[in-house]
Amino acid sequence: MKLFVTGGAGFIGSNYVRHVLASTDDEVTVFDALTYAGNLENLKDLDDDPRFRFVHGDICDRDAVGAALPGHDAVVHFAAESHVDRSLLDPDVFVRTNCSGTNVMCDIATRVGVERFLHISTDEVYGSIEEGSFTETDPLQPRSPYSAAKAGSDLIALAYHETYELPVVITRSSNQFGPYQFPEKLIPFFVTTLLEGGQVPLYGDGLNVRDWLFVEDNCRGVDLVLREGTVGEIYNVGAGNERTNREITDTILAALGKDESSVRYVEDRLGHDRRYSIATEKSRALGWSPERTFEQAIDETIRWYVDHEWWWQPLRARVKNR
């Protein structure tokens, strides 16, 4: 296949592109606006691969998408604004990119007749859950401008499937971590802050719970849904690695030889969801399961940031103090 990967210069997208080129004979076009979190350094090792092509473009630009998309068999739509803290400060850009951009992508994909449209979403669209786990049929209850914009984009994609028969499939993945993650997200932010000798900010009581999924495991799940998922269906992808933010902090502190003096407690953020948890029976029924334990994956991730200061150091200047 010829894949059109939006947001492929970002964290998850670049890991996905690397996975596809390493495990299939597919050709990949990355379409990315290179906003603050998009980084061509994430794709530097692919420059000499004849099956890889990069196009600089914005998913909200109909002309740019219309010029680049024809000739591709499938769209893998990662491009999105994704950081909750930023959405609290500037919600307009989240609605523009996540909703308007997805509408443009779906419209042009319908017009050119792609064979598959995989829309990448998040478990955050379900909102917080005290006990149990959300299934794909549960109602959406987003609680931040980010998650609301992502929920909106899910509904836009599904509407194009219902109205125009666009062959849409959706994945909703849990919190991810791994190499090439922009250092504003919790794990790379904490690791790089500690490596620079700073204190890490822990929101509230630190007991908010997330299910942590290694990005390479997610990429395998995403690719399986692209190829084997049923059109019109949604697939949760999660590893079942529920950890509090306090536990994540302690794991990173121990790995880097730091102690409690490297932690500062800060006021909890607005609308901070207490716990995310998703049921993953549908994706596992396709044959997917995570290959790494949380302990293996977090150790590998921390080592990657220790060894790749050249990659994250220039990006630290873009991260505002929290």
N, C-alpha and C positions, 0 to 999 in steps of 0.2 A: 504493500500500500504506500501511497504518498500521504503523509500526515502533515496537517497544518496545526502547529502547536502555538497557541497564543500564550503570552507570558512565559515563554520558554527560556528567558534569560533570568528568571527569578529562581528562588530556592527550590521549590518542588518541581517546577517546569524543567529546569536544567538537569536535575537528577533523573527526571523521566526521559528526557531526550537521550541522555547518556545510557540509560537502561535499554531503550528501544534500539539504538545503534549497536549496542553490544550483544543483543539477544535475538535480533531479527534482521531481515534483509530490507526492511522498509527504508524509504527516503523521508527526511524530515525537513520541513521549513519552519523555522522559528520566527514568529511575528511578535515583536515586542517594542513598546514605546520607550524603554529604557528610562523609566522614572527613577526616583531615588533608590528603589530596591532592585531594579533591574541592572544587571551587571554583566558585561561581555566577558569579564574575567571568569565567570561561571562556566563559559563555553569554550574557553581558550584551547583546551586540549582536543577540541573537535574540529578546529579550523581546517585541518588537512584531510578530513573525511569527505570523499566526493558525494556521499549521500546526505550531507548536511548543508543547509543554506540558511542564512539569516536575512530577514527583511525588517528594517526599522519602520515601525508604523503603530498607530493608535487604533484600538478597536472601536473607538467612537467616530473614527473618520471613515465614512462610507466609501469615499473614492479610493482610499488606500486599501481597505479590505477588499473592495470590488476588483481592484487591479491584481491583488496578490493571491486571492483564494482560488480562482478557477484552475482546474487541472488537478486538484487534490481530491483524494478519496474520502478522507475523514478529517474532522476537526476535533482537537483535544483542547478544550477551552479552560486554561488555567488563569488567564489574565484577570486580575482583581486587586482592588485595594483590600488589605487583609489585617491591618493592625488595629485592634480595638481602641487602644489609647489615642491613636491619631484620629479615629472616627469621632471621638468625643470632642475633639478640637475643630475638626473640619469635615462635618458630615456631607457637605455638598459634593465633594470630590468622590466620596464612596458611592453615592447614588448615581452620579454621572458614569463612573467606570463600570460599576457592578451591574446596574440596571440598564442604562442607555447603551453601554458597550455590548452587553449580552444581547440586547434587542437587535443591534446592528449586525452582530455575528450571526444570529439566528436568521435574520431576514436575508442576508447575502447568501448564507449557506443553503437556504431554501431555494433561492433563485438559481444558484449554480448546480443544485442537485447533488450535494454530497451524500455519500452512502451511510455515513455514521456521524453523529454529533455527540461527543462526550462532554458533558458539562460538569466541571469540578466544583463541588460545594463543600460544606463543613458541618460538623455535628452541632455547631453553635446555633444553627437555625432552629433547633428544637427547644432551646432555652435550658434552664436548670431543672434537675430532677433530684429529689431527695433520696429515693430508693428505686431500685430496678433500673431498667435500661430502655431507651427510646427505640421503637421500631420504625421502619420506613413509612408506615401508614399513620403515625402519630401526628397530631396537629402541630404546626409551626408556631413557636412562641418566642421570637427573637427579642432580646432585651438591650441591644446596643445598635447604634446606627450601622455599624459594620454588619452584624448578623441580620439586621432587617434588610439591608441592601442585598445580602447574599440570598436571603429567603425570597426577596423579590425577583432576583435573577433566576432562581430555581423555577418559580411560577411562570416567568416569561418563557423559559426553555420548554417547559411542559405544555404551555399554551400553543407554542409553534408546532409541537408534536400533534396535539389534538386538532388544531385548526388547519394546518398546512401539511400534516403528515411528515414533518421533519423527523428523521429517525434518531430521536434523542434518547440517551441513557445518562443517568446522573450518579455520581458517587458523592457520598457525604463522609468525609474522613475525620478522625479525631486529631488532637493536637500532635503536630509532627516535630521532629528534631533530626539533626544530622548535619553533614557537611554542606557548606555554601549557604547557610541560613543567615539572613541579614541580621546583624548584631543589635537589633532592637527587641527581638523576641526573647523570652525568658532564659532559655538555656544558653544560647550564644552570648546574650547580654551579660549574664552572670559570669560565665567562664572568662570572657574577655575583660570584664571589669576587674575580676580577681587577678588575672594575669598582669594587669596594669597596676595592681596594688590598691585598688579602690574598695569601697564598701558596696554591697549589693542591697537594693531596696526591696524589702519584702512587704507586700500589701497586707494590711489588716492583721489578722491572727495567723496568716499563712496556711490556713486549713482548707482553702479552696482546692477542689479535686478535679484533675483532668486525666484522661486516658492517653498515655504517651505512646506514639506510634513512630517507629524508625522510618525515615523517608524512603529508604530503598524498599522496605516491605510495602509501603503504600504504593510506590510506583508499580510494583508487580501486581498489586490488586487493581489499580486503575487500568493497567494495560489488559488484564484479564477481562474486566468489565467491558472495555472497548471492543474486544474481539468476541466475547462469549455472552455478554449480558443481553437480556431481552429488551427490545426497543420499548420505550415508554416506562421502564422500570427504574427504581432508585435502589442503590446498594450502599449500605453502611460499611465502612472499612475502619476497623479499630482493633487494637492489639489486646485489650483487656488489662493494660498496665496502669491501673488507677493509682495515682500518687498525689499527695497533697503538695502544694508549693513548698511547704516546710521540708518535706522529705526530699524533694528535688534539690533544694538549697543545701541540705545536709550532705547529700551525695556529692555535689560539686565541691563543697568545702573540703570534704575528706579526700577527694581525688587530687586536689591541688594543695593539700597540706595547710589549709586555712582553718580558723576557728570562729567562734561566735562574734569576736571583735570585728569581723569583716562583714557583719550584717547590720543594717539599720532598718528599723521598722517605720513604715510610712502609712499615712492615712489611706484607707481602702479607696479604690477607684469607684466612680459612679456605676451603678447597675452591675456590679461584679457578680457574675453567676457563681453559685456555690459549687455545683457539681455537674459535670457532663458524663454521660454514659450511654453508649449505643449498643444495641443488639446486632450481631454480625452474621447471623445464620445464613442470610441470603448470599453474601459474598463467599462465605466458606463453602456453601453448597456448589458454587462454581469450581471449587478446588483450591481456593486461596487460603493461606494461613501465614502468619509471620514466621520468618526463618530465624530471627535473632531474639534472644531473651532481652528484657529491658536492660539487665546488667551488662550484657555484651554490647548492646547498642550504645548505651550512655558512655561506657568506657571508650569505645571506638570514637565516639563523637568528641569527647573531651580531648582525646589525643590528637584528633584532627585539628582542632583549634590551637592546641599547643604548638603543633608543627607547621601551622599555616598563618603565622602572624603577618606575613607579607600580603595575605589576602584580606584579612579583617582590619588591619591597622588603618589603611586609608578610609575605610567605611565608618570608623568610630566617630570621625568628625561630623558625620551626617546625623548621628543619633543625639537627640536632645536629652538633656538631663531629666530624669523622671523623679 
